[in-house]
Amino acid sequence: MAGLKLGRLTGASRPSRIVRYSSASTFDAQSLTIPVRVGMTFLTLALAAWLLSAGLAYAAAGNVAGEQKISDLAGGFTGALDDGDEFGQAVAGLTDLDGNTVPDIAVGAPFDDDGGINRGAIWVQFLDTAGMVVSHQKISDTSGGFLGSLDDNDEFGMSATSLGDLDGDTVPDIAVGAPRDDDGGSNRGAVWILFLNANGTVKGHQKISDTNGNFSGSLANDDEFGFAVARIGDLDGDAITDLAVGAPFDDDGGTDRGATWILLMNANGTVKNQAKISDLTGGFGGSLADNDLFGSSLSAYQDLNNDGVEDLAIGAIGDSDGGLARGAVWNIFLTAAGGVFGSQKISDLAGGFTGTLNDFDNFGSSLAVTADLNADGVSDLMVGASGDDDGGSDRGAVWVLLMNTNGTVALRRKISSTTGGLTGPLANLDLFGSAVVSPKDIDADGVADLVVGARRDDDGGGQRGAVYVLFLDGTPGAFCGDTILDPGEDCDDGNVDNGDCCDSSCGFDPATTSCDDATICNGTEECDGAGTCLSGTVLDCDDSQPCTQDTCDPVLGCQSTSGPSAVCLLPGKTLFDVVDKADSSKDKIKWKWLKGEATLITDFGDPIVSTDYTLCVYDETAATPTLTSSLNLPPNGAWKPNSKGFKYVDKTTVFDGVFKLQLKSGSAGKAKVSFQARGLNINPALTPFDGANFYDQDGKVTVQLINGVGMCWSADLPLPALKNDVDRFKDKNPQ
């Protein structure tokens, strides 16, 4: 992505991965002046008290127990979406606008064409407890009472966040990003503050840009100020909610390193003061690289490090820790003036994150601080990774991160096409995780819920977009079976089955519990009481036939196949001669293995007392070896030791016709094996392949000498041989 301004591309030419990801916001509790947002979920102590007074004890959550899709074809939404609108690029959580006690949401569609190409729109969705749309109100260049001036390609709706009741009329207000607004210069960007009516229409507005809203910061062309927005509570103590705005294509320190602006607000939506956080300003001590796109998503913590000042999570989807554009999140500890007190990075290489990220996952595509899911007193974080490939290309994912107060990750889990309970189905290129918000408990079950954008969903037409309302599971043990060892679990093997030493509640099965390690080769297995399935008596698959290869198949058990051993010492030269006479007393087999690989004297074992030797001859037909001769010499006193090895001579040939066997150790090129058998005792008797050839001319002949201590000396004889007729085979290698 070097040198590429990904935010500049439009329509079908826009790449599916590092392109225009932003976050959205959460809900505002009615009568509260400081709410929550996704992109920036800001949860105040007052809100926490309100939740408790309302009886909403937010249980630990993280897996999807139910879901409702909202799109051109689903969820009761009857608004008109067009191809390429990308509904779901942003989501903001609102309070209950219509009085049905269910929180409502605002959804961005930045490529809506009301009034002109890609001017953008926001859809206010009034929900019921099932996550269905009861009614809706569109805000655009031509709808919803919005009187601001939008131009082609402004992309109004690229980001959105709730501001709570900024103007004091008891109705929540919102901030909406238009990152390609041209105030002051090309694509410098803007944020629109919208003062809402209870029906979702716009009562009034205030624009913040390079030329409006009392903003005095310095913007450059293509900064895309407004690409992300997040409410951050009241930093300066004036009882007015303040705002963070991302400009991910800002060039402070290098190309597209990115920046985030902290805006201290007035009640009328104008800016009282501002501070910039970038590679060069604001006291940020982290290390940014070109194309990191720091500021591509935002979300605010109430006070992560307990210093009395709100903190901020900032996405950098182009960060390449561990691989190209895997993405990262920076947890920024703020000062009351909007500067940086400290920071902690979360990425493929940093911050205690142990999940698996791949190139172009764009971890940090969206952010949502949420209520404390695991009851440890620390707010937790939802992170979109819209380029994740679980189940297929660019289907997307959301990571649930349970946080520590120092900004590192304590535990994590994932919601995607293949994990976390999401049924979807998601399709390739949906970019699930483009936006994420943690609104108030929609279904009133006491567990926090999520709304996740999938901006390139194709319901009804190409890239019209969708959002998913996810009802999370907060029951005890909800995380058992997700492969992550959570507090209270002895083990987690990725299932909720019994009989595998980790039971259905993620506790250890008692010792001696019967278990199955999926192979019968280990005999009867039992649990050890600590999560391990211990092997029983391993099956002995030795069929006492040295010329067969004995293995154990996990399902079928012991298997013996006729064929040469694959692990043997090889010669520099070999000769093999077989004579089959009408008078069997004159039959003979002679084999020499010469100038071979290094052989130690200990490789020979003790042929006098304990080590037997077997000569195996295989004739290959159609690439299948057939054992034609197997001559065994047991340990006996006829062996004579010497300084190099052993020599056997027995003219009686009582053992399968073996007459002579010489074993000589040596370094590479010096070792030697020589074998002879003859007469009536050759067993089995020599038998030609057919009426014309002693061995088949189709493949090769392999000769191996195998002993009882597992050593093998082997040689292949290529065909055609020097001589191969009905009563004799003679060959050497090399010929």
PEQUI-V554125 format. One record per backbone hydrogen bond with DSSP energy under -0.5 kcal/mol. CO is the residue of the C=O (numbers start at 1). NH is the residue of the N-H. E is the energy in kcal/mol with one decimal. If there is no record, write none. Layout:
co | nh | e
CO | NH | E
CO | NH | E
//
This chain:
co | nh | e
1 | 4 | -2.2
3 | 5 | -0.6
4 | 6 | -1.4
5 | 8 | -2.3
6 | 9 | -1.1
10 | 13 | -1.2
11 | 14 | -1.6
17 | 19 | -2.6
23 | 160 | -1.1
24 | 40 | -0.9
25 | 93 | -2.4
27 | 29 | -0.5
27 | 36 | -4.0
29 | 32 | -2.3
40 | 26 | -0.6
40 | 42 | -0.9
41 | 43 | -0.7
42 | 44 | -0.6
44 | 48 | -2.5
45 | 49 | -2.5
46 | 50 | -2.2
47 | 51 | -2.8
48 | 52 | -2.2
49 | 53 | -2.6
50 | 54 | -1.7
51 | 56 | -2.9
52 | 55 | -1.5
55 | 57 | -1.2
56 | 58 | -1.1
57 | 59 | -0.7
63 | 62 | -0.6
63 | 65 | -0.6
63 | 473 | -3.3
66 | 471 | -2.8
68 | 469 | -3.3
70 | 467 | -2.2
74 | 71 | -2.1
74 | 77 | -0.9
75 | 133 | -3.3
79 | 81 | -0.8
82 | 85 | -1.9
85 | 111 | -1.8
86 | 89 | -1.3
87 | 466 | -0.8
89 | 22 | -0.6
90 | 108 | -2.6
92 | 106 | -2.7
95 | 97 | -1.2
95 | 104 | -1.3
104 | 94 | -3.2
105 | 125 | -3.3
106 | 92 | -3.0
107 | 123 | -3.1
108 | 88 | -2.3
108 | 89 | -1.2
108 | 90 | -0.6
109 | 112 | -1.8
109 | 121 | -0.7
111 | 118 | -0.5
112 | 119 | -0.8
112 | 120 | -2.7
113 | 116 | -1.3
116 | 119 | -1.2
117 | 153 | -3.0
118 | 155 | -2.1
119 | 156 | -2.2
120 | 141 | -0.6
121 | 109 | -2.8
122 | 124 | -0.6
122 | 139 | -3.2
123 | 107 | -3.0
123 | 125 | -0.6
124 | 126 | -0.5
124 | 137 | -2.1
125 | 105 | -2.0
125 | 127 | -0.6
126 | 134 | -3.7
126 | 135 | -1.1
128 | 131 | -2.0
132 | 128 | -1.7
132 | 134 | -0.6
135 | 126 | -2.7
137 | 124 | -3.4
139 | 122 | -2.5
143 | 140 | -1.7
143 | 146 | -1.0
144 | 202 | -3.1
145 | 147 | -0.5
148 | 150 | -0.7
151 | 154 | -1.7
154 | 180 | -1.9
155 | 158 | -1.4
155 | 179 | -0.5
156 | 121 | -0.8
159 | 177 | -2.0
161 | 175 | -2.7
164 | 166 | -1.4
164 | 173 | -3.1
173 | 163 | -3.2
173 | 164 | -0.6
174 | 194 | -3.3
175 | 161 | -2.0
176 | 192 | -3.3
177 | 157 | -2.1
177 | 158 | -1.3
177 | 159 | -0.6
178 | 181 | -1.8
178 | 190 | -0.7
180 | 187 | -0.5
181 | 188 | -0.7
181 | 189 | -2.7
182 | 185 | -1.4
185 | 188 | -1.3
186 | 222 | -2.5
187 | 224 | -1.9
188 | 225 | -2.3
189 | 210 | -0.6
190 | 178 | -3.0
191 | 193 | -0.5
191 | 208 | -2.9
192 | 176 | -2.7
192 | 194 | -0.6
193 | 195 | -0.6
193 | 206 | -1.9
194 | 174 | -2.1
194 | 196 | -0.7
195 | 203 | -3.5
195 | 204 | -1.4
197 | 200 | -2.0
201 | 197 | -2.7
201 | 203 | -0.5
204 | 195 | -2.7
206 | 193 | -3.3
208 | 191 | -2.5
212 | 209 | -1.8
212 | 215 | -1.0
213 | 271 | -2.9
214 | 216 | -0.6
217 | 219 | -0.7
220 | 223 | -1.7
223 | 249 | -1.7
224 | 227 | -1.6
225 | 190 | -0.8
228 | 246 | -3.0
230 | 244 | -3.4
233 | 235 | -0.9
233 | 242 | -3.1
242 | 232 | -2.0
243 | 263 | -3.8
244 | 230 | -2.3
245 | 261 | -3.4
246 | 226 | -2.0
246 | 227 | -1.2
246 | 228 | -0.7
247 | 250 | -1.9
247 | 259 | -0.8
250 | 257 | -0.6
250 | 258 | -2.7
251 | 254 | -1.3
254 | 257 | -1.4
255 | 291 | -2.6
256 | 293 | -2.1
257 | 294 | -2.4
258 | 279 | -0.6
259 | 247 | -3.1
260 | 277 | -2.9
261 | 245 | -2.8
261 | 263 | -0.6
262 | 264 | -0.6
262 | 275 | -2.0
263 | 243 | -2.6
263 | 265 | -0.6
264 | 272 | -3.3
264 | 273 | -1.5
266 | 269 | -1.8
270 | 266 | -2.6
273 | 264 | -2.7
275 | 262 | -3.4
276 | 278 | -0.5
277 | 260 | -2.4
281 | 278 | -1.8
281 | 284 | -0.9
282 | 340 | -2.5
286 | 288 | -0.6
289 | 292 | -1.7
292 | 318 | -2.3
292 | 319 | -0.7
293 | 296 | -1.3
293 | 317 | -0.7
294 | 259 | -0.8
297 | 315 | -2.6
299 | 313 | -3.8
301 | 311 | -1.3
303 | 306 | -0.9
310 | 334 | -0.6
311 | 301 | -2.3
312 | 332 | -3.9
313 | 299 | -1.8
314 | 330 | -3.2
315 | 295 | -2.5
315 | 296 | -1.5
315 | 297 | -0.6
316 | 319 | -1.9
316 | 328 | -0.7
318 | 325 | -0.6
319 | 327 | -3.0
320 | 323 | -1.0
323 | 326 | -1.3
324 | 360 | -2.6
325 | 362 | -1.8
326 | 363 | -2.6
327 | 348 | -0.5
328 | 316 | -2.8
329 | 331 | -0.6
329 | 346 | -3.0
330 | 314 | -2.7
330 | 332 | -0.7
331 | 333 | -0.5
331 | 344 | -2.0
332 | 312 | -2.7
332 | 334 | -0.7
333 | 341 | -4.1
333 | 342 | -1.2
335 | 338 | -1.9
339 | 335 | -2.0
339 | 341 | -0.5
342 | 333 | -3.0
344 | 331 | -3.2
346 | 329 | -2.5
350 | 347 | -2.0
350 | 353 | -0.8
351 | 409 | -2.9
352 | 354 | -0.5
355 | 357 | -0.6
358 | 361 | -1.8
361 | 387 | -2.3
361 | 388 | -0.5
362 | 365 | -1.3
362 | 386 | -0.6
363 | 328 | -0.7
366 | 384 | -2.5
367 | 39 | -2.7
368 | 382 | -2.7
370 | 380 | -1.4
371 | 373 | -0.6
380 | 370 | -2.9
381 | 401 | -3.3
382 | 368 | -1.9
383 | 399 | -3.4
384 | 364 | -2.7
384 | 365 | -1.8
385 | 388 | -2.2
385 | 397 | -0.5
387 | 394 | -0.6
388 | 395 | -0.7
388 | 396 | -2.8
389 | 392 | -1.4
392 | 395 | -1.3
393 | 429 | -2.4
394 | 431 | -2.2
395 | 432 | -2.5
396 | 417 | -0.6
397 | 385 | -3.0
398 | 415 | -2.8
399 | 383 | -2.8
399 | 401 | -0.7
400 | 402 | -0.6
400 | 413 | -1.8
401 | 381 | -2.7
401 | 403 | -0.6
402 | 410 | -3.0
402 | 411 | -1.6
404 | 407 | -1.7
408 | 404 | -2.6
411 | 402 | -2.6
413 | 400 | -3.0
415 | 398 | -2.4
419 | 416 | -2.7
419 | 422 | -0.6
420 | 64 | -3.4
427 | 430 | -1.7
430 | 456 | -2.1
431 | 434 | -1.3
431 | 455 | -0.7
432 | 397 | -0.9
434 | 22 | -0.8
435 | 453 | -2.5
436 | 24 | -0.9
437 | 439 | -0.7
437 | 451 | -2.6
438 | 27 | -0.5
439 | 449 | -0.7
440 | 442 | -0.7
441 | 444 | -0.7
446 | 59 | -1.6
448 | 472 | -0.6
450 | 470 | -3.4
451 | 437 | -2.1
452 | 468 | -3.0
453 | 433 | -2.4
453 | 434 | -1.5
453 | 435 | -0.6
454 | 457 | -2.0
454 | 466 | -0.7
456 | 463 | -0.5
457 | 464 | -0.7
457 | 465 | -2.9
458 | 461 | -1.4
461 | 464 | -1.4
462 | 84 | -2.3
463 | 86 | -2.0
464 | 87 | -2.5
465 | 72 | -0.5
466 | 454 | -3.1
467 | 70 | -3.1
468 | 452 | -2.6
468 | 470 | -0.7
469 | 68 | -2.2
469 | 471 | -0.6
470 | 450 | -2.5
470 | 472 | -0.7
471 | 65 | -3.0
471 | 66 | -1.6
472 | 474 | -0.6
473 | 63 | -0.8
475 | 478 | -1.9
477 | 480 | -1.6
479 | 482 | -1.4
483 | 485 | -0.5
484 | 486 | -0.9
486 | 489 | -2.1
499 | 516 | -0.8
501 | 509 | -1.9
503 | 506 | -2.2
506 | 490 | -2.3
506 | 491 | -1.7
507 | 503 | -3.1
510 | 513 | -1.7
513 | 527 | -2.8
515 | 525 | -0.6
519 | 522 | -1.0
520 | 523 | -1.5
521 | 539 | -2.4
522 | 536 | -2.2
523 | 525 | -0.5
525 | 515 | -1.5
526 | 534 | -2.9
527 | 512 | -2.4
532 | 528 | -2.0
532 | 534 | -0.8
534 | 526 | -1.4
536 | 538 | -0.7
539 | 541 | -0.8
541 | 543 | -0.5
544 | 546 | -0.6
545 | 548 | -2.0
547 | 563 | -1.0
548 | 550 | -0.6
549 | 551 | -0.5
549 | 561 | -2.0
551 | 553 | -0.5
551 | 559 | -3.4
553 | 557 | -2.5
554 | 520 | -2.4
557 | 553 | -3.5
559 | 551 | -3.0
561 | 549 | -3.1
561 | 563 | -0.7
566 | 568 | -0.6
569 | 714 | -2.8
570 | 597 | -2.1
573 | 594 | -3.0
574 | 733 | -2.3
575 | 592 | -2.6
576 | 731 | -2.4
577 | 590 | -2.7
578 | 729 | -2.3
579 | 581 | -0.6
579 | 588 | -2.0
582 | 584 | -1.0
583 | 586 | -2.6
584 | 587 | -1.5
587 | 679 | -2.3
588 | 579 | -2.6
589 | 677 | -2.5
590 | 577 | -2.9
591 | 675 | -3.0
592 | 575 | -1.8
592 | 594 | -0.6
593 | 673 | -2.7
594 | 572 | -2.1
594 | 573 | -2.1
596 | 669 | -3.3
596 | 671 | -0.7
599 | 666 | -2.4
600 | 603 | -1.1
601 | 604 | -1.2
602 | 605 | -1.4
606 | 609 | -0.6
606 | 610 | -2.8
606 | 611 | -2.5
607 | 636 | -1.4
610 | 612 | -0.6
612 | 708 | -1.8
613 | 633 | -3.9
614 | 616 | -0.6
614 | 706 | -2.5
615 | 631 | -2.3
616 | 704 | -2.6
617 | 628 | -2.9
617 | 629 | -1.3
618 | 620 | -0.5
618 | 702 | -2.4
619 | 626 | -1.7
620 | 699 | -0.9
621 | 624 | -2.0
623 | 625 | -0.5
624 | 621 | -2.5
626 | 619 | -2.7
626 | 628 | -0.5
629 | 617 | -2.3
630 | 632 | -0.6
631 | 615 | -2.7
632 | 634 | -0.5
633 | 613 | -2.6
636 | 639 | -1.1
638 | 649 | -0.6
640 | 647 | -2.1
644 | 665 | -2.5
645 | 642 | -2.5
646 | 663 | -3.1
647 | 640 | -2.5
648 | 661 | -2.2
650 | 653 | -1.5
653 | 657 | -1.3
654 | 656 | -1.1
655 | 658 | -2.5
656 | 683 | -0.6
657 | 678 | -2.5
659 | 650 | -2.3
660 | 676 | -2.7
661 | 648 | -2.8
662 | 674 | -2.1
663 | 646 | -1.7
664 | 672 | -2.3
666 | 599 | -2.7
667 | 670 | -2.8
667 | 671 | -1.0
671 | 596 | -1.7
672 | 664 | -2.8
673 | 593 | -3.5
674 | 662 | -2.8
675 | 591 | -2.6
676 | 659 | -2.6
676 | 660 | -1.9
677 | 589 | -2.8
679 | 682 | -1.4
693 | 689 | -0.6
693 | 690 | -2.1
694 | 689 | -1.1
699 | 719 | -0.6
700 | 620 | -2.4
701 | 717 | -3.3
702 | 618 | -2.7
703 | 715 | -2.1
704 | 616 | -3.2
704 | 706 | -0.5
705 | 713 | -2.2
706 | 614 | -2.4
707 | 710 | -1.5
711 | 707 | -2.2
712 | 569 | -3.0
713 | 705 | -2.7
714 | 571 | -0.7
715 | 703 | -2.7
716 | 718 | -0.6
717 | 701 | -2.0
723 | 730 | -2.8
725 | 694 | -0.5
725 | 728 | -0.7
727 | 580 | -3.0
728 | 725 | -2.8
729 | 578 | -3.2
730 | 722 | -0.7
730 | 723 | -2.2
731 | 576 | -2.7
733 | 574 | -1.8
//
